[in-house]
């Protein structure tokens, strides 16, 4: 893609332009990145309880066990990490990272430049992206792996950011992560975020669902397309984890160009039907968005070793979606360049 240099004013990091006049693919909204110089956020004066991560079944790939900063009071995720040494949703990410075929050849520019001047490596060829990083239990696991050269993460909750950035700094992971302290959605906005007492993992954007009715904070919302598609050439995202407490349909709508480009290889996501309804959405809408974006869906219930079940048929998807009954379950979406999207709509 050619740029006429005389016709633009270059704003730092919103676009990356070679001296030759060609645009190099890279992250946008770079000024929004955490610079890694100090801990972000706060949790009402609470400090870290330090817990060294236990490596369950080579989840760290030979990397050093990171020291986790977790809450020193009752909270679901922190309690589990303190008790077991890891969060049980995380090891499967390593299994998927290793077992999924590498489809970087689908991307025009496999060498993707993280924001220059940010201290990140010049090139990143295989990204792990986490939407809803919470306190960083899964983030730290993937950062510790020697075969993960870059993580892009999003977490808007100021209290969660305190623990997440404390862990990153303590383990010297700053050069391996591009952390946006924002939420993702359908359009750029500023919205309230709500939190469930004793379970900050249930941080809900926009509307309270199974949470306090009083906002914990107001946060900035960006979109996947704003960040990854500004140059027109996305990076190769080998695996994305998406856990947004019912905001998933809005996030997918804000990332249609990225998703349809084939640059996202696979997305592990949580279906939480009550939370989707609380945001005026539905399982049928979520499944349809994945399907029309070119993704096949696989159930992860009852599977092991990171293996997903066979591709779910439209009938199987309707059985989950119609009617809804409060289901909370993990699924895997895998991009299929040959998918027939004419049959992807799920209607109840």
TORKOL-4160 file (C-alpha; in steps of 0.2 Angstrom, whole numbers, padded with zeros to 4 digits, m for minus):
348
<pt num="1" X="0000" Y="0000" Z="0000"/>
<pt num="2" X="0008" Y="0017" Z="m0006"/>
<pt num="3" X="0006" Y="0033" Z="0004"/>
<pt num="4" X="0009" Y="0050" Z="m0003"/>
<pt num="5" X="0020" Y="0057" Z="0011"/>
<pt num="6" X="0017" Y="0075" Z="0007"/>
<pt num="7" X="m0002" Y="0073" Z="0010"/>
<pt num="8" X="m0001" Y="0066" Z="0028"/>
<pt num="9" X="0004" Y="0072" Z="0045"/>
<pt num="10" X="0012" Y="0057" Z="0054"/>
<pt num="11" X="0005" Y="0055" Z="0071"/>
<pt num="12" X="0017" Y="0044" Z="0082"/>
<pt num="13" X="0012" Y="0026" Z="0081"/>
<pt num="14" X="m0005" Y="0028" Z="0073"/>
<pt num="15" X="0003" Y="0022" Z="0057"/>
<pt num="16" X="0020" Y="0015" Z="0053"/>
<pt num="17" X="0028" Y="0022" Z="0037"/>
<pt num="18" X="0044" Y="0017" Z="0029"/>
<pt num="19" X="0056" Y="0031" Z="0022"/>
<pt num="20" X="0052" Y="0023" Z="0005"/>
<pt num="21" X="0034" Y="0028" Z="0007"/>
<pt num="22" X="0026" Y="0011" Z="0009"/>
<pt num="23" X="0017" Y="0007" Z="0025"/>
<pt num="24" X="0023" Y="m0007" Z="0036"/>
<pt num="25" X="0010" Y="m0018" Z="0045"/>
<pt num="26" X="0010" Y="m0014" Z="0064"/>
<pt num="27" X="m0001" Y="m0010" Z="0079"/>
<pt num="28" X="m0011" Y="0006" Z="0079"/>
<pt num="29" X="m0016" Y="0016" Z="0094"/>
<pt num="30" X="0001" Y="0015" Z="0101"/>
<pt num="31" X="0000" Y="0029" Z="0113"/>
<pt num="32" X="m0013" Y="0019" Z="0122"/>
<pt num="33" X="m0001" Y="0005" Z="0126"/>
<pt num="34" X="0005" Y="0003" Z="0143"/>
<pt num="35" X="0024" Y="0009" Z="0143"/>
<pt num="36" X="0030" Y="m0003" Z="0156"/>
<pt num="37" X="0038" Y="0010" Z="0167"/>
<pt num="38" X="0027" Y="0008" Z="0182"/>
<pt num="39" X="0012" Y="m0002" Z="0189"/>
<pt num="40" X="m0005" Y="0003" Z="0182"/>
<pt num="41" X="m0021" Y="0004" Z="0192"/>
<pt num="42" X="m0024" Y="0001" Z="0210"/>
<pt num="43" X="m0035" Y="m0010" Z="0221"/>
<pt num="44" X="m0040" Y="0002" Z="0236"/>
<pt num="45" X="m0023" Y="0000" Z="0244"/>
<pt num="46" X="m0022" Y="m0019" Z="0243"/>
<pt num="47" X="m0005" Y="m0026" Z="0239"/>
<pt num="48" X="0001" Y="m0042" Z="0231"/>
<pt num="49" X="0000" Y="m0059" Z="0238"/>
<pt num="50" X="0015" Y="m0068" Z="0229"/>
<pt num="51" X="0012" Y="m0085" Z="0222"/>
<pt num="52" X="0024" Y="m0095" Z="0211"/>
<pt num="53" X="0015" Y="m0103" Z="0197"/>
<pt num="54" X="0015" Y="m0122" Z="0196"/>
<pt num="55" X="0018" Y="m0129" Z="0179"/>
<pt num="56" X="0004" Y="m0142" Z="0176"/>
<pt num="57" X="0010" Y="m0154" Z="0162"/>
<pt num="58" X="0023" Y="m0143" Z="0154"/>
<pt num="59" X="0011" Y="m0128" Z="0151"/>
<pt num="60" X="0026" Y="m0117" Z="0152"/>
<pt num="61" X="0036" Y="m0126" Z="0139"/>
<pt num="62" X="0052" Y="m0126" Z="0149"/>
<pt num="63" X="0051" Y="m0108" Z="0154"/>
<pt num="64" X="0054" Y="m0102" Z="0171"/>
<pt num="65" X="0039" Y="m0102" Z="0183"/>
<pt num="66" X="0033" Y="m0084" Z="0185"/>
<pt num="67" X="0029" Y="m0076" Z="0202"/>
<pt num="68" X="0011" Y="m0071" Z="0202"/>
<pt num="69" X="0004" Y="m0056" Z="0210"/>
<pt num="70" X="m0013" Y="m0060" Z="0216"/>
<pt num="71" X="m0026" Y="m0053" Z="0228"/>
<pt num="72" X="m0023" Y="m0055" Z="0247"/>
<pt num="73" X="m0041" Y="m0056" Z="0250"/>
<pt num="74" X="m0055" Y="m0068" Z="0244"/>
<pt num="75" X="m0058" Y="m0068" Z="0226"/>
<pt num="76" X="m0062" Y="m0082" Z="0214"/>
<pt num="77" X="m0047" Y="m0082" Z="0202"/>
<pt num="78" X="m0034" Y="m0077" Z="0216"/>
<pt num="79" X="m0040" Y="m0090" Z="0228"/>
<pt num="80" X="m0038" Y="m0104" Z="0214"/>
<pt num="81" X="m0021" Y="m0098" Z="0210"/>
<pt num="82" X="m0016" Y="m0097" Z="0228"/>
<pt num="83" X="m0022" Y="m0115" Z="0231"/>
<pt num="84" X="m0017" Y="m0124" Z="0215"/>
<pt num="85" X="m0003" Y="m0113" Z="0208"/>
<pt num="86" X="m0012" Y="m0109" Z="0192"/>
<pt num="87" X="m0029" Y="m0105" Z="0185"/>
<pt num="88" X="m0037" Y="m0121" Z="0177"/>
<pt num="89" X="m0043" Y="m0113" Z="0161"/>
<pt num="90" X="m0025" Y="m0109" Z="0156"/>
<pt num="91" X="m0016" Y="m0125" Z="0152"/>
<pt num="92" X="m0027" Y="m0129" Z="0137"/>
<pt num="93" X="m0021" Y="m0113" Z="0129"/>
<pt num="94" X="m0003" Y="m0121" Z="0128"/>
<pt num="95" X="m0010" Y="m0137" Z="0121"/>
<pt num="96" X="m0020" Y="m0127" Z="0108"/>
<pt num="97" X="m0004" Y="m0117" Z="0104"/>
<pt num="98" X="0006" Y="m0132" Z="0100"/>
<pt num="99" X="m0008" Y="m0143" Z="0092"/>
<pt num="100" X="m0016" Y="m0130" Z="0080"/>
<pt num="101" X="m0008" Y="m0129" Z="0062"/>
<pt num="102" X="0003" Y="m0114" Z="0059"/>
<pt num="103" X="m0007" Y="m0104" Z="0045"/>
<pt num="104" X="0005" Y="m0089" Z="0045"/>
<pt num="105" X="0006" Y="m0091" Z="0026"/>
<pt num="106" X="m0012" Y="m0084" Z="0025"/>
<pt num="107" X="m0005" Y="m0067" Z="0030"/>
<pt num="108" X="0003" Y="m0055" Z="0018"/>
<pt num="109" X="0016" Y="m0049" Z="0030"/>
<pt num="110" X="0021" Y="m0062" Z="0043"/>
<pt num="111" X="0033" Y="m0050" Z="0051"/>
<pt num="112" X="0022" Y="m0038" Z="0060"/>
<pt num="113" X="0030" Y="m0023" Z="0069"/>
<pt num="114" X="0025" Y="m0019" Z="0087"/>
<pt num="115" X="0025" Y="0000" Z="0090"/>
<pt num="116" X="0042" Y="0007" Z="0087"/>
<pt num="117" X="0051" Y="0015" Z="0102"/>
<pt num="118" X="0040" Y="0004" Z="0114"/>
<pt num="119" X="0054" Y="m0008" Z="0119"/>
<pt num="120" X="0046" Y="m0023" Z="0110"/>
<pt num="121" X="0055" Y="m0034" Z="0097"/>
<pt num="122" X="0055" Y="m0027" Z="0079"/>
<pt num="123" X="0046" Y="m0041" Z="0072"/>
<pt num="124" X="0032" Y="m0053" Z="0079"/>
<pt num="125" X="0028" Y="m0068" Z="0068"/>
<pt num="126" X="0015" Y="m0077" Z="0079"/>
<pt num="127" X="0005" Y="m0068" Z="0091"/>
<pt num="128" X="m0006" Y="m0074" Z="0106"/>
<pt num="129" X="m0020" Y="m0062" Z="0109"/>
<pt num="130" X="m0030" Y="m0061" Z="0126"/>
<pt num="131" X="m0046" Y="m0051" Z="0127"/>
<pt num="132" X="m0050" Y="m0050" Z="0145"/>
<pt num="133" X="m0033" Y="m0054" Z="0154"/>
<pt num="134" X="m0040" Y="m0052" Z="0171"/>
<pt num="135" X="m0025" Y="m0053" Z="0184"/>
<pt num="136" X="m0014" Y="m0061" Z="0171"/>
<pt num="137" X="m0015" Y="m0080" Z="0176"/>
<pt num="138" X="m0016" Y="m0085" Z="0157"/>
<pt num="139" X="m0006" Y="m0071" Z="0151"/>
<pt num="140" X="0009" Y="m0075" Z="0163"/>
<pt num="141" X="0009" Y="m0093" Z="0157"/>
<pt num="142" X="0010" Y="m0089" Z="0139"/>
<pt num="143" X="0023" Y="m0075" Z="0142"/>
<pt num="144" X="0034" Y="m0088" Z="0151"/>
<pt num="145" X="0034" Y="m0099" Z="0136"/>
<pt num="146" X="0050" Y="m0097" Z="0126"/>
<pt num="147" X="0040" Y="m0101" Z="0110"/>
<pt num="148" X="0028" Y="m0086" Z="0112"/>
<pt num="149" X="0038" Y="m0071" Z="0106"/>
<pt num="150" X="0024" Y="m0058" Z="0109"/>
<pt num="151" X="0007" Y="m0057" Z="0118"/>
<pt num="152" X="m0006" Y="m0043" Z="0114"/>
<pt num="153" X="m0018" Y="m0041" Z="0129"/>
<pt num="154" X="m0033" Y="m0031" Z="0134"/>
<pt num="155" X="m0039" Y="m0028" Z="0152"/>
<pt num="156" X="m0049" Y="m0012" Z="0157"/>
<pt num="157" X="m0052" Y="m0015" Z="0175"/>
<pt num="158" X="m0041" Y="m0004" Z="0185"/>
<pt num="159" X="m0040" Y="m0016" Z="0200"/>
<pt num="160" X="m0036" Y="m0031" Z="0189"/>
<pt num="161" X="m0023" Y="m0020" Z="0180"/>
<pt num="162" X="m0013" Y="m0018" Z="0196"/>
<pt num="163" X="m0011" Y="m0036" Z="0198"/>
<pt num="164" X="m0008" Y="m0040" Z="0180"/>
<pt num="165" X="0006" Y="m0026" Z="0178"/>
<pt num="166" X="0014" Y="m0030" Z="0194"/>
<pt num="167" X="0016" Y="m0048" Z="0188"/>
<pt num="168" X="0023" Y="m0042" Z="0171"/>
<pt num="169" X="0036" Y="m0031" Z="0180"/>
<pt num="170" X="0041" Y="m0043" Z="0193"/>
<pt num="171" X="0045" Y="m0056" Z="0180"/>
<pt num="172" X="0053" Y="m0044" Z="0167"/>
<pt num="173" X="0040" Y="m0049" Z="0154"/>
<pt num="174" X="0038" Y="m0030" Z="0148"/>
<pt num="175" X="0047" Y="m0033" Z="0131"/>
<pt num="176" X="0036" Y="m0048" Z="0127"/>
<pt num="177" X="0019" Y="m0040" Z="0129"/>
<pt num="178" X="0009" Y="m0026" Z="0121"/>
<pt num="179" X="m0004" Y="m0022" Z="0134"/>
<pt num="180" X="m0019" Y="m0010" Z="0131"/>
<pt num="181" X="m0028" Y="m0005" Z="0147"/>
<pt num="182" X="m0044" Y="m0003" Z="0138"/>
<pt num="183" X="m0059" Y="m0013" Z="0133"/>
<pt num="184" X="m0064" Y="m0019" Z="0116"/>
<pt num="185" X="m0081" Y="m0017" Z="0108"/>
<pt num="186" X="m0091" Y="m0013" Z="0092"/>
<pt num="187" X="m0087" Y="0006" Z="0091"/>
<pt num="188" X="m0075" Y="0017" Z="0101"/>
<pt num="189" X="m0084" Y="0023" Z="0116"/>
<pt num="190" X="m0082" Y="0026" Z="0135"/>
<pt num="191" X="m0093" Y="0015" Z="0146"/>
<pt num="192" X="m0095" Y="0009" Z="0164"/>
<pt num="193" X="m0088" Y="m0007" Z="0170"/>
<pt num="194" X="m0096" Y="m0017" Z="0184"/>
<pt num="195" X="m0088" Y="m0030" Z="0195"/>
<pt num="196" X="m0095" Y="m0044" Z="0206"/>
<pt num="197" X="m0089" Y="m0044" Z="0224"/>
<pt num="198" X="m0078" Y="m0059" Z="0227"/>
<pt num="199" X="m0076" Y="m0062" Z="0208"/>
<pt num="200" X="m0067" Y="m0048" Z="0199"/>
<pt num="201" X="m0066" Y="m0060" Z="0184"/>
<pt num="202" X="m0084" Y="m0055" Z="0182"/>
<pt num="203" X="m0080" Y="m0038" Z="0176"/>
<pt num="204" X="m0095" Y="m0033" Z="0165"/>
<pt num="205" X="m0094" Y="m0019" Z="0152"/>
<pt num="206" X="m0109" Y="m0008" Z="0149"/>
<pt num="207" X="m0123" Y="m0016" Z="0159"/>
<pt num="208" X="m0122" Y="m0025" Z="0176"/>
<pt num="209" X="m0125" Y="m0044" Z="0174"/>
<pt num="210" X="m0123" Y="m0054" Z="0190"/>
<pt num="211" X="m0113" Y="m0040" Z="0197"/>
<pt num="212" X="m0114" Y="m0024" Z="0208"/>
<pt num="213" X="m0126" Y="m0011" Z="0200"/>
<pt num="214" X="m0113" Y="0002" Z="0205"/>
<pt num="215" X="m0099" Y="0005" Z="0192"/>
<pt num="216" X="m0082" Y="0001" Z="0197"/>
<pt num="217" X="m0075" Y="0013" Z="0184"/>
<pt num="218" X="m0077" Y="0020" Z="0167"/>
<pt num="219" X="m0066" Y="0014" Z="0153"/>
<pt num="220" X="m0061" Y="0017" Z="0136"/>
<pt num="221" X="m0067" Y="0006" Z="0122"/>
<pt num="222" X="m0058" Y="0003" Z="0106"/>
<pt num="223" X="m0061" Y="m0010" Z="0092"/>
<pt num="224" X="m0050" Y="m0024" Z="0085"/>
<pt num="225" X="m0051" Y="m0017" Z="0068"/>
<pt num="226" X="m0044" Y="0000" Z="0074"/>
<pt num="227" X="m0029" Y="m0008" Z="0082"/>
<pt num="228" X="m0025" Y="m0022" Z="0070"/>
<pt num="229" X="m0031" Y="m0016" Z="0053"/>
<pt num="230" X="m0025" Y="0002" Z="0053"/>
<pt num="231" X="m0011" Y="m0003" Z="0040"/>
<pt num="232" X="m0023" Y="m0014" Z="0030"/>
<pt num="233" X="m0011" Y="m0029" Z="0033"/>
<pt num="234" X="m0015" Y="m0038" Z="0049"/>
<pt num="235" X="m0002" Y="m0049" Z="0059"/>
<pt num="236" X="m0004" Y="m0068" Z="0061"/>
<pt num="237" X="m0013" Y="m0072" Z="0077"/>
<pt num="238" X="m0011" Y="m0090" Z="0080"/>
<pt num="239" X="m0022" Y="m0091" Z="0095"/>
<pt num="240" X="m0034" Y="m0078" Z="0103"/>
<pt num="241" X="m0043" Y="m0080" Z="0120"/>
<pt num="242" X="m0059" Y="m0071" Z="0121"/>
<pt num="243" X="m0068" Y="m0070" Z="0138"/>
<pt num="244" X="m0078" Y="m0054" Z="0139"/>
<pt num="245" X="m0093" Y="m0058" Z="0150"/>
<pt num="246" X="m0107" Y="m0056" Z="0136"/>
<pt num="247" X="m0098" Y="m0042" Z="0126"/>
<pt num="248" X="m0092" Y="m0055" Z="0114"/>
<pt num="249" X="m0104" Y="m0051" Z="0100"/>
<pt num="250" X="m0100" Y="m0032" Z="0101"/>
<pt num="251" X="m0081" Y="m0036" Z="0100"/>
<pt num="252" X="m0083" Y="m0048" Z="0085"/>
<pt num="253" X="m0093" Y="m0034" Z="0076"/>
<pt num="254" X="m0079" Y="m0022" Z="0079"/>
<pt num="255" X="m0067" Y="m0034" Z="0071"/>
<pt num="256" X="m0075" Y="m0040" Z="0055"/>
<pt num="257" X="m0061" Y="m0035" Z="0044"/>
<pt num="258" X="m0048" Y="m0043" Z="0055"/>
<pt num="259" X="m0059" Y="m0059" Z="0057"/>
<pt num="260" X="m0063" Y="m0061" Z="0038"/>
<pt num="261" X="m0045" Y="m0058" Z="0033"/>
<pt num="262" X="m0040" Y="m0075" Z="0039"/>
<pt num="263" X="m0026" Y="m0068" Z="0050"/>
<pt num="264" X="m0034" Y="m0075" Z="0066"/>
<pt num="265" X="m0031" Y="m0094" Z="0066"/>
<pt num="266" X="m0042" Y="m0099" Z="0081"/>
<pt num="267" X="m0051" Y="m0091" Z="0095"/>
<pt num="268" X="m0055" Y="m0100" Z="0112"/>
<pt num="269" X="m0070" Y="m0092" Z="0119"/>
<pt num="270" X="m0082" Y="m0093" Z="0133"/>
<pt num="271" X="m0101" Y="m0094" Z="0130"/>
<pt num="272" X="m0110" Y="m0087" Z="0144"/>
<pt num="273" X="m0129" Y="m0086" Z="0140"/>
<pt num="274" X="m0135" Y="m0075" Z="0154"/>
<pt num="275" X="m0122" Y="m0062" Z="0151"/>
<pt num="276" X="m0126" Y="m0062" Z="0132"/>
<pt num="277" X="m0144" Y="m0059" Z="0136"/>
<pt num="278" X="m0139" Y="m0045" Z="0148"/>
<pt num="279" X="m0131" Y="m0036" Z="0133"/>
<pt num="280" X="m0146" Y="m0038" Z="0122"/>
<pt num="281" X="m0138" Y="m0052" Z="0112"/>
<pt num="282" X="m0140" Y="m0071" Z="0111"/>
<pt num="283" X="m0130" Y="m0087" Z="0108"/>
<pt num="284" X="m0138" Y="m0088" Z="0090"/>
<pt num="285" X="m0131" Y="m0071" Z="0086"/>
<pt num="286" X="m0114" Y="m0075" Z="0093"/>
<pt num="287" X="m0113" Y="m0092" Z="0083"/>
<pt num="288" X="m0119" Y="m0083" Z="0067"/>
<pt num="289" X="m0105" Y="m0070" Z="0069"/>
<pt num="290" X="m0092" Y="m0083" Z="0070"/>
<pt num="291" X="m0099" Y="m0093" Z="0055"/>
<pt num="292" X="m0102" Y="m0078" Z="0044"/>
<pt num="293" X="m0084" Y="m0072" Z="0048"/>
<pt num="294" X="m0077" Y="m0089" Z="0041"/>
<pt num="295" X="m0075" Y="m0099" Z="0057"/>
<pt num="296" X="m0080" Y="m0117" Z="0061"/>
<pt num="297" X="m0086" Y="m0120" Z="0079"/>
<pt num="298" X="m0080" Y="m0135" Z="0090"/>
<pt num="299" X="m0086" Y="m0139" Z="0107"/>
<pt num="300" X="m0072" Y="m0141" Z="0120"/>
<pt num="301" X="m0083" Y="m0150" Z="0133"/>
<pt num="302" X="m0076" Y="m0167" Z="0137"/>
<pt num="303" X="m0061" Y="m0165" Z="0127"/>
<pt num="304" X="m0043" Y="m0167" Z="0133"/>
<pt num="305" X="m0025" Y="m0163" Z="0128"/>
<pt num="306" X="m0032" Y="m0147" Z="0119"/>
<pt num="307" X="m0041" Y="m0157" Z="0106"/>
<pt num="308" X="m0057" Y="m0150" Z="0101"/>
<pt num="309" X="m0072" Y="m0161" Z="0095"/>
<pt num="310" X="m0077" Y="m0162" Z="0077"/>
<pt num="311" X="m0085" Y="m0147" Z="0068"/>
<pt num="312" X="m0102" Y="m0143" Z="0075"/>
<pt num="313" X="m0116" Y="m0145" Z="0062"/>
<pt num="314" X="m0130" Y="m0131" Z="0061"/>
<pt num="315" X="m0141" Y="m0143" Z="0070"/>
<pt num="316" X="m0129" Y="m0145" Z="0084"/>
<pt num="317" X="m0127" Y="m0126" Z="0085"/>
<pt num="318" X="m0146" Y="m0124" Z="0086"/>
<pt num="319" X="m0147" Y="m0137" Z="0100"/>
<pt num="320" X="m0135" Y="m0126" Z="0111"/>
<pt num="321" X="m0143" Y="m0109" Z="0105"/>
<pt num="322" X="m0162" Y="m0113" Z="0105"/>
<pt num="323" X="m0168" Y="m0111" Z="0118"/>
<pt num="324" X="m0155" Y="m0104" Z="0130"/>
<pt num="325" X="m0154" Y="m0111" Z="0148"/>
<pt num="326" X="m0140" Y="m0102" Z="0157"/>
<pt num="327" X="m0126" Y="m0112" Z="0149"/>
<pt num="328" X="m0108" Y="m0107" Z="0152"/>
<pt num="329" X="m0096" Y="m0117" Z="0142"/>
<pt num="330" X="m0080" Y="m0115" Z="0132"/>
<pt num="331" X="m0079" Y="m0117" Z="0113"/>
<pt num="332" X="m0066" Y="m0116" Z="0100"/>
<pt num="333" X="m0068" Y="m0106" Z="0083"/>
<pt num="334" X="m0056" Y="m0111" Z="0069"/>
<pt num="335" X="m0054" Y="m0101" Z="0053"/>
<pt num="336" X="m0059" Y="m0111" Z="0038"/>
<pt num="337" X="m0055" Y="m0102" Z="0021"/>
<pt num="338" X="m0066" Y="m0114" Z="0012"/>
<pt num="339" X="m0081" Y="m0112" Z="0023"/>
<pt num="340" X="m0098" Y="m0110" Z="0015"/>
<pt num="341" X="m0105" Y="m0095" Z="0025"/>
<pt num="342" X="m0122" Y="m0096" Z="0016"/>
<pt num="343" X="m0127" Y="m0109" Z="0029"/>
<pt num="344" X="m0119" Y="m0100" Z="0044"/>
<pt num="345" X="m0134" Y="m0091" Z="0050"/>
<pt num="346" X="m0141" Y="m0099" Z="0066"/>
<pt num="347" X="m0160" Y="m0094" Z="0069"/>
<pt num="348" X="m0171" Y="m0100" Z="0083"/>
